[in-house]
Amino acid sequence: MKVLVAVKRVIDANVKAQVKSDGSGIDLASVKMSMNPFDEIAVEEAVRLKEKGAATEIIAVSCGDAKCQETLRTAMAIGADRGILVETTEELQPLAVAKLLKALVDKEQPALVILGKQAIDDDANQTGQMLAALADLPQATFASKVEVAGDKVNVTREVDGGLETISLSLPAVITTDLRLNEPRYVTLPNIMKAKKKQLDTFKPEDLGVDVKPRLKTLKVSEPPKRGAGIKVPDVATLVDKLKNEAKVI
């Protein structure tokens, strides 16, 4: 079984994002970049499936500029067999990424596609669902457990009321939640081995996909700073302030 895993290069989760002075976007100059944490979980799950004998090959895919090669090398150090970079300097929005992945799904014919449920930079939570729709594949989102059984995959997913287990026919699309697994530590020997693994590069036009943005960002701003809290003498005063000052009731 061939598994395709999508990974995205984002600002490191431990770095506080800074808005540009002109409000046009996030300042990415001299900022540490890493693999999106949800995508790291997706790669780890694919590697575990291979270790169990359920998968035979893992292909890591990233879309973006040339620096995304670093993210793909990290995925290969975790255990992916080869990488594919769709190189472009355009701002990639979820639909464009889904179309690029769909083209690669048609090309590679994987039995399973695993993505992080969302990226921590835009928090869109759309790409996996859009890919499933474009490729006409069954999907399971927010997976906390994945079990492959023959031509089926059983996925336990987190819903508002608790846990839901569904069975999908392969090929299928899965998006990962935080509790699916704990990604392994990448060792230096594996980092060195990853440098020798195959990494193919395509352009969006090679795949016949138009990635021109459909949405325009008008302004990016810091969230308003929260004011200091106050103590109230009794419940009546609290209700009065919530009603007349905060206007939340």
C-alpha positions in Angstrom: 0.0 0.0 0.0 1.3 3.4 -1.0 0.8 6.3 1.4 1.0 10.0 0.4 1.5 12.5 3.2 1.2 16.3 2.8 3.5 18.5 4.9 3.6 22.3 5.2 6.4 24.6 6.2 5.2 27.0 8.9 6.5 29.3 11.6 7.8 27.2 14.4 5.1 26.5 17.1 7.4 28.0 19.8 7.9 31.3 18.0 5.6 34.3 18.6 4.4 35.6 15.2 4.9 39.3 14.6 2.7 41.4 12.3 4.5 43.6 9.7 4.4 47.3 10.4 2.3 48.0 7.3 -0.3 45.3 8.4 0.2 43.4 5.1 1.0 40.1 6.7 3.2 38.2 9.2 6.9 39.0 9.3 8.8 35.8 8.2 12.2 37.4 8.0 14.8 35.6 10.2 12.0 33.5 11.8 12.6 29.8 12.6 10.4 27.6 10.4 9.4 24.0 11.0 7.0 21.3 9.8 3.4 21.9 10.8 2.9 19.9 14.0 -0.3 18.2 12.7 1.6 17.2 9.5 4.4 15.8 11.7 1.8 13.5 13.3 0.6 12.5 9.8 4.1 11.5 8.8 4.6 9.6 12.0 1.3 7.7 11.5 2.4 6.7 8.0 5.7 5.4 9.2 4.0 3.4 11.9 1.7 1.8 9.3 4.8 0.9 7.3 6.4 -0.6 10.4 3.3 -2.7 11.0 3.5 -4.0 7.4 0.4 -2.2 6.3 2.2 0.3 4.0 5.0 -0.4 1.5 6.0 3.2 0.4 5.6 6.6 2.0 5.7 9.7 -0.2 6.0 13.1 1.4 4.6 16.1 -0.5 5.0 19.8 0.1 3.9 22.9 -1.9 5.7 26.2 -1.7 9.1 27.7 -2.4 12.5 26.0 -2.6 13.0 26.2 1.2 10.2 23.6 1.6 12.9 21.0 0.7 14.1 21.3 4.3 10.6 20.2 5.5 10.6 17.3 3.1 14.0 16.2 4.3 12.7 16.2 7.8 9.8 14.0 6.7 12.2 11.7 5.1 14.3 11.6 8.2 11.2 10.5 10.2 10.7 7.7 7.7 9.2 8.8 4.4 10.8 7.0 1.4 10.9 9.9 -1.0 9.7 13.4 -1.4 7.8 15.6 -4.0 8.1 19.4 -4.0 5.6 21.4 -6.0 7.6 24.6 -6.2 6.0 28.0 -6.5 6.4 31.5 -5.1 2.6 32.2 -5.3 0.6 32.5 -2.1 -1.0 29.1 -1.8 -4.6 28.9 -0.5 -6.3 25.7 0.6 -8.2 25.1 -2.7 -5.0 25.5 -4.7 -3.1 23.0 -2.5 -6.0 20.6 -2.7 -5.9 20.8 -6.5 -2.1 20.2 -6.5 -2.5 17.2 -4.2 -5.4 15.9 -6.4 -3.1 16.0 -9.4 -0.4 14.0 -7.5 -3.0 11.5 -6.2 -3.9 10.9 -9.9 -0.3 10.5 -10.7 0.9 8.3 -7.8 -2.4 6.4 -7.1 -1.8 6.1 -3.3 -4.2 3.9 -1.3 -4.2 6.3 1.6 -3.6 10.1 1.8 -2.8 11.5 5.3 -2.8 15.2 6.1 -2.7 17.2 9.3 -6.2 18.5 10.1 -5.0 22.1 9.9 -1.9 24.3 9.6 -1.0 26.4 12.6 -0.4 29.5 10.5 -3.8 29.9 8.7 -5.9 27.4 10.8 -8.1 26.9 7.7 -8.9 23.1 8.3 -10.0 22.9 4.6 -7.4 21.1 2.5 -8.1 17.5 3.4 -11.9 18.0 2.9 -11.4 19.8 -0.4 -9.0 17.0 -1.6 -11.5 14.3 -0.7 -14.2 16.1 -2.7 -12.0 16.8 -5.7 -10.7 13.2 -5.8 -14.1 11.7 -5.0 -12.6 9.7 -2.1 -14.1 8.8 1.3 -12.7 10.9 4.2 -12.2 10.7 8.0 -11.2 13.9 9.7 -9.8 14.5 13.2 -8.4 11.0 13.5 -7.2 9.8 16.9 -6.7 6.2 15.9 -6.1 4.5 12.5 -6.2 0.8 11.8 -5.8 -0.7 8.3 -7.6 -4.0 7.7 -7.4 -5.4 4.2 -9.1 -3.0 1.8 -10.6 -1.0 4.6 -9.3 1.5 7.2 -11.0 2.0 10.5 -10.7 5.5 11.9 -11.6 6.6 15.4 -12.3 10.3 15.3 -13.0 12.9 17.9 -16.5 14.5 17.8 -18.3 16.8 20.2 -20.0 14.0 22.0 -17.0 11.7 22.4 -15.5 9.3 19.9 -16.8 8.0 16.6 -15.4 5.0 14.8 -16.0 4.7 11.0 -14.9 2.3 8.3 -13.6 3.6 5.0 -13.0 1.8 1.7 -9.5 2.4 0.4 -8.3 4.6 -1.3 -9.3 7.3 1.3 -8.2 10.6 2.8 -7.5 11.0 6.6 -6.7 14.1 8.6 -4.9 13.8 11.9 -5.7 15.1 15.3 -3.2 15.8 18.1 -4.0 12.6 20.1 -3.3 10.2 17.2 0.4 9.7 18.2 3.6 11.3 19.5 6.1 11.9 16.7 9.5 10.4 17.2 12.7 12.3 17.7 14.7 12.6 14.5 18.2 11.2 14.9 21.3 12.5 13.2 21.9 9.3 11.3 18.4 9.4 9.8 18.9 13.1 8.9 22.1 12.1 7.0 20.2 9.2 5.3 17.4 11.6 4.3 19.8 13.7 2.3 20.3 10.8 -0.1 16.7 10.0 -0.6 14.9 10.9 -3.9 13.2 14.3 -4.0 11.4 15.2 -7.2 10.4 18.8 -8.1 7.4 19.9 -10.2 5.8 23.3 -11.0 2.1 23.8 -10.7 1.9 24.2 -14.5 3.5 20.7 -14.9 0.5 19.3 -13.0 -2.0 21.5 -15.0 -3.1 23.5 -11.9 -3.8 27.2 -11.6 -2.7 28.3 -8.2 -3.6 32.0 -8.5 -5.1 33.2 -5.2 -8.8 33.7 -5.1 -8.9 35.6 -1.8 -7.1 38.8 -0.9 -5.8 39.7 2.5 -6.9 43.2 3.3 -5.2 43.6 6.7 -3.5 41.7 9.4 -3.5 43.0 12.9 -2.5 42.0 16.4 -5.5 40.9 18.6 -6.5 43.6 21.1 -4.8 43.5 24.4 -7.0 42.3 27.3 -7.7 44.7 30.1 -7.1 43.9 33.7 -9.8 42.0 35.6 -11.8 43.5 38.5 -13.4 42.0 41.6 -17.0 42.6 42.3 -18.7 42.5 45.7 -21.6 40.3 44.9 -23.5 38.4 42.1 -25.9 41.3 41.5 -23.0 43.6 40.6 -21.5 40.9 38.4 -24.8 40.5 36.5 -25.2 44.2 36.1 -21.7 44.6 34.7 -22.1 41.7 32.3 -25.4 43.1 31.1 -24.7 46.9 30.9 -20.9 47.1 30.4 -19.8 44.0 28.7 -23.2 43.5 27.1 -22.8 39.7 26.9 -26.1 38.9 28.5 
